Amino acid sequence: MFIQPVDYRSPDAAQKFTESLHNTGFGVLTHHPLSQTLLETIYKEWYEFYQTDAKNQYQFDPVKMDGYFSPKISETAKGYTKRDLKEFYHIYPTGRFPAEVSKAALDYYAQGATLAAELLQWVEQYTPTDIKSRYSMPLSDMITGSDLTLLRVLHYPPLRGDEEPDAVRAAAHGDINLLTLLPAATQAGLQVLGKDEEWHDVPCDFGMLIVNIGDMLDEASQGYYPSTIHRVLNPTGEAAKQSRISLPLFLHPRPDVVLSERHTAGSYLNERLIELGVKK
């Protein structure tokens, strides 16, 4: 399986992008409007932030789900018993934000949310009529006024060699939300499970934007847009001695949005957070 990058500026970008989402669960955009300079600033600032004890001043709030998640309370992927080898910080527009870094990440959040709304319009435009008729509202309206869209600044520390057996940077999982926007990380490692049941590397040249479908869009589209399982491999050799910074933007609807006869966005999110072990 090969995921063909799509030039955002191309006249047929929307069609090619949504075809890729339908066929693979992923789309890859080049020449997108998100600022590469801003991204590089964020990677540098937050790498330095994670090297300090300042991060511990912002321990995560179990109610608001914002703040700093240490490796000891990191996620455990559904079906796994070992926590992922990572630490991360949850950024919401109304949440806590570290004084030790600039507002670059908040600027990126705003840019990403604007682009994500456009991509949802693309998705709806090319949804078959019988599937579209079952959406409870236009997809882009699902995120209007939502304060749950989440920017996660991920840090995968260098491997020390004393990790628990079978522990990995990110075990195989699907995302919860509608769409995830992921600029190429500082290091390779992202893989997607194809329909052939084989793992495939996701293109990650710097400047690319990887977009994948979350479970909520899968639910709303009755599987037409499939939430695809993906993982982050542990690096080997010299790469194992290096950190990996990643910046996924998880696009979440308002809790009251009806996804299907089975779920609202709120009920779905609550169920999955309990499965991940980050909420009781």
PLY file of the C-alpha trace (Angstrom):
ply
format ascii 1.0
element vertex 280
property float x
property float y
property float z
element edge 279
property int vertex1
property int vertex2
end_header
0.00 0.00 0.00
1.33 3.43 -0.96
-0.23 6.67 0.24
0.19 9.17 -2.58
0.81 12.72 -1.32
-1.66 15.33 -2.61
-0.72 18.91 -3.45
-3.10 21.12 -1.46
-2.95 23.73 -4.25
-4.10 21.33 -6.97
-7.59 21.87 -8.47
-8.49 18.24 -7.75
-6.90 18.17 -4.28
-10.21 17.68 -2.45
-11.20 14.68 -4.57
-7.79 12.98 -4.44
-7.43 13.64 -0.72
-10.81 12.16 0.18
-10.24 9.18 -2.10
-7.06 8.48 -0.14
-8.95 8.77 3.15
-11.61 6.35 1.94
-9.12 3.84 0.52
-6.44 3.91 3.22
-7.77 5.88 6.21
-4.94 8.38 5.64
-4.24 11.37 3.45
-0.95 13.22 3.00
-0.87 16.88 1.94
2.01 18.91 0.57
2.17 22.70 0.12
-0.48 23.12 2.81
-1.05 26.51 4.51
0.28 25.59 7.97
3.46 27.53 8.77
6.62 25.44 8.68
8.55 28.17 10.51
5.98 28.09 13.30
6.25 24.32 13.49
10.04 24.42 13.78
9.75 26.98 16.59
7.33 24.72 18.48
9.53 21.65 18.10
12.56 23.53 19.43
10.78 25.24 22.34
8.96 22.17 23.55
11.96 19.89 23.26
13.77 22.28 25.62
10.71 22.45 27.89
10.65 18.67 28.26
14.29 18.70 29.41
13.37 20.79 32.48
11.52 20.20 35.72
9.16 23.07 34.88
6.85 20.60 33.16
5.99 19.08 36.54
4.29 22.32 37.59
1.50 21.54 35.13
0.50 18.02 36.12
-2.61 16.97 34.23
-6.04 17.80 35.56
-8.15 14.59 35.59
-11.33 16.63 35.15
-10.27 19.09 32.44
-7.77 16.60 30.92
-5.30 19.40 30.22
-1.69 19.85 31.30
1.32 17.54 31.45
1.10 13.74 31.28
4.29 12.10 32.52
5.51 8.70 31.24
4.12 7.15 34.43
0.57 8.15 33.49
0.93 7.95 29.73
-1.69 6.15 27.66
-2.07 2.39 27.47
-3.43 1.47 24.05
-6.62 -0.59 23.96
-5.74 -4.27 24.22
-2.25 -3.60 25.65
-0.90 -3.75 29.20
2.29 -1.66 28.82
2.13 2.13 28.80
3.50 3.91 25.75
7.05 5.31 26.02
6.10 8.96 25.83
5.18 12.11 27.70
2.88 14.81 26.42
1.05 18.03 27.10
-2.60 18.72 26.28
-3.38 22.18 24.91
-6.92 23.50 24.78
-7.83 27.14 24.04
-9.23 27.55 27.56
-6.72 25.30 29.31
-3.44 25.90 31.13
-0.46 26.87 29.02
3.20 26.81 30.14
4.79 30.18 30.80
8.16 28.72 29.77
7.28 28.59 26.05
5.96 31.18 23.60
2.41 31.26 22.26
3.55 29.61 19.02
1.63 26.42 19.81
-1.59 28.40 20.33
-1.08 30.10 16.97
-0.57 26.70 15.39
-3.74 25.42 17.08
-5.73 28.23 15.45
-4.20 27.64 12.01
-4.77 23.90 12.27
-8.40 24.21 13.37
-9.14 26.48 10.40
-7.55 24.04 7.94
-9.28 21.09 9.59
-12.70 22.69 9.08
-11.90 23.03 5.37
-10.80 19.39 5.16
-14.05 18.29 6.79
-15.89 20.19 4.07
-13.84 18.27 1.49
-14.77 15.01 3.18
-18.47 15.83 3.17
-18.39 17.03 -0.43
-17.15 13.63 -1.61
-19.21 11.48 0.74
-21.71 9.31 -1.19
-25.25 10.70 -0.99
-26.68 7.74 0.94
-23.96 8.07 3.60
-24.13 11.87 3.74
-27.88 11.77 4.32
-27.26 10.09 7.66
-24.93 12.75 9.03
-26.80 14.52 11.82
-25.44 17.84 10.50
-22.70 19.04 8.13
-19.37 17.66 9.32
-17.77 21.09 9.65
-20.70 22.22 11.84
-19.91 19.44 14.30
-16.82 21.34 15.46
-18.39 24.81 15.52
-18.08 26.15 19.05
-16.29 23.01 20.27
-13.69 23.53 22.98
-12.59 19.88 22.85
-10.33 20.02 19.80
-6.97 19.09 21.26
-3.38 19.91 20.35
-1.05 17.37 21.90
2.68 18.09 22.10
4.30 14.66 22.27
7.82 13.86 23.38
9.20 10.38 22.87
12.40 10.33 24.98
15.57 8.58 23.80
15.56 4.88 24.59
17.79 3.96 27.56
17.84 0.21 27.05
16.06 -0.57 30.30
12.50 -0.25 28.97
9.99 -2.91 29.86
9.86 -5.81 27.41
7.38 -5.16 24.59
6.96 -1.48 25.56
6.86 0.77 22.48
6.65 4.47 21.75
3.03 4.17 20.65
1.31 0.79 20.49
-1.12 0.06 17.67
-4.27 2.14 18.10
-6.98 4.14 16.38
-7.71 7.78 17.19
-10.98 8.75 18.88
-11.88 11.97 17.07
-13.11 13.01 13.59
-9.78 13.81 11.93
-6.21 14.07 13.18
-3.79 16.54 11.57
-0.18 15.52 12.07
2.76 17.47 10.62
5.82 15.34 9.95
7.58 14.64 13.25
11.25 15.20 14.02
11.93 11.52 13.45
10.37 8.72 11.36
8.53 5.78 12.87
4.82 6.18 12.05
3.27 3.13 10.41
-0.28 2.29 9.29
-1.92 -1.14 9.14
-3.16 -1.64 5.59
-6.12 -3.62 4.31
-3.58 -6.30 3.42
-2.92 -6.66 7.19
0.68 -5.52 6.66
2.36 -2.53 8.32
3.39 0.30 5.97
5.55 3.38 6.58
3.66 6.67 6.33
5.47 9.33 4.26
7.05 11.76 6.68
9.24 14.18 4.75
9.46 17.46 6.63
6.77 19.78 5.30
4.19 17.04 4.76
0.93 16.99 6.68
-0.47 13.58 7.54
-4.22 13.39 8.11
-5.94 10.31 9.45
-9.52 9.36 10.22
-10.64 8.91 13.80
-13.26 6.57 15.22
-15.92 9.30 15.38
-15.85 9.89 11.62
-15.82 6.13 11.08
-18.93 5.93 13.28
-20.70 8.86 11.58
-19.92 7.58 8.06
-20.81 3.95 8.86
-17.28 2.89 8.03
-17.07 4.58 4.63
-14.17 6.60 6.04
-12.30 3.97 8.06
-10.44 4.71 11.26
-7.09 3.11 10.56
-4.85 1.43 13.11
-1.40 3.00 13.37
1.66 2.87 15.63
5.04 4.48 16.30
7.95 2.05 16.25
10.90 2.10 18.62
13.93 3.31 16.64
17.18 1.39 16.43
20.83 2.35 16.15
21.76 6.01 16.55
18.12 7.06 16.15
17.30 5.33 19.44
19.44 7.92 21.24
17.36 10.82 19.93
14.10 12.35 21.04
11.06 12.44 18.77
8.67 15.42 18.94
5.24 15.13 17.36
2.31 17.56 17.19
-1.07 15.93 16.46
-4.19 18.10 16.38
-7.22 15.98 17.27
-10.41 17.44 15.82
-13.28 16.86 18.27
-16.98 17.67 17.89
-19.11 19.20 20.62
-20.24 16.55 23.16
-23.91 16.86 22.15
-23.26 16.08 18.48
-25.04 12.92 17.37
-22.67 10.57 15.55
-25.01 7.62 15.09
-27.95 5.85 16.65
-25.48 4.40 19.16
-23.41 7.42 20.17
-23.10 11.10 20.74
-19.59 12.51 20.58
-19.64 12.87 24.38
-20.61 9.26 25.08
-18.06 7.97 22.60
-15.23 10.07 24.03
-16.00 9.04 27.60
-16.03 5.36 26.68
-12.68 5.54 24.93
-10.91 7.58 27.63
-11.85 4.91 30.15
-10.46 2.22 27.83
-7.19 4.18 27.52
-6.82 4.31 31.27
-6.66 8.13 31.46
-10.13 8.43 32.98
-11.90 6.32 35.57
0 1
1 2
2 3
3 4
4 5
5 6
6 7
7 8
8 9
9 10
10 11
11 12
12 13
13 14
14 15
15 16
16 17
17 18
18 19
19 20
20 21
21 22
22 23
23 24
24 25
25 26
26 27
27 28
28 29
29 30
30 31
31 32
32 33
33 34
34 35
35 36
36 37
37 38
38 39
39 40
40 41
41 42
42 43
43 44
44 45
45 46
46 47
47 48
48 49
49 50
50 51
51 52
52 53
53 54
54 55
55 56
56 57
57 58
58 59
59 60
60 61
61 62
62 63
63 64
64 65
65 66
66 67
67 68
68 69
69 70
70 71
71 72
72 73
73 74
74 75
75 76
76 77
77 78
78 79
79 80
80 81
81 82
82 83
83 84
84 85
85 86
86 87
87 88
88 89
89 90
90 91
91 92
92 93
93 94
94 95
95 96
96 97
97 98
98 99
99 100
100 101
101 102
102 103
103 104
104 105
105 106
106 107
107 108
108 109
109 110
110 111
111 112
112 113
113 114
114 115
115 116
116 117
117 118
118 119
119 120
120 121
121 122
122 123
123 124
124 125
125 126
126 127
127 128
128 129
129 130
130 131
131 132
132 133
133 134
134 135
135 136
136 137
137 138
138 139
139 140
140 141
141 142
142 143
143 144
144 145
145 146
146 147
147 148
148 149
149 150
150 151
151 152
152 153
153 154
154 155
155 156
156 157
157 158
158 159
159 160
160 161
161 162
162 163
163 164
164 165
165 166
166 167
167 168
168 169
169 170
170 171
171 172
172 173
173 174
174 175
175 176
176 177
177 178
178 179
179 180
180 181
181 182
182 183
183 184
184 185
185 186
186 187
187 188
188 189
189 190
190 191
191 192
192 193
193 194
194 195
195 196
196 197
197 198
198 199
199 200
200 201
201 202
202 203
203 204
204 205
205 206
206 207
207 208
208 209
209 210
210 211
211 212
212 213
213 214
214 215
215 216
216 217
217 218
218 219
219 220
220 221
221 222
222 223
223 224
224 225
225 226
226 227
227 228
228 229
229 230
230 231
231 232
232 233
233 234
234 235
235 236
236 237
237 238
238 239
239 240
240 241
241 242
242 243
243 244
244 245
245 246
246 247
247 248
248 249
249 250
250 251
251 252
252 253
253 254
254 255
255 256
256 257
257 258
258 259
259 260
260 261
261 262
262 263
263 264
264 265
265 266
266 267
267 268
268 269
269 270
270 271
271 272
272 273
273 274
274 275
275 276
276 277
277 278
278 279
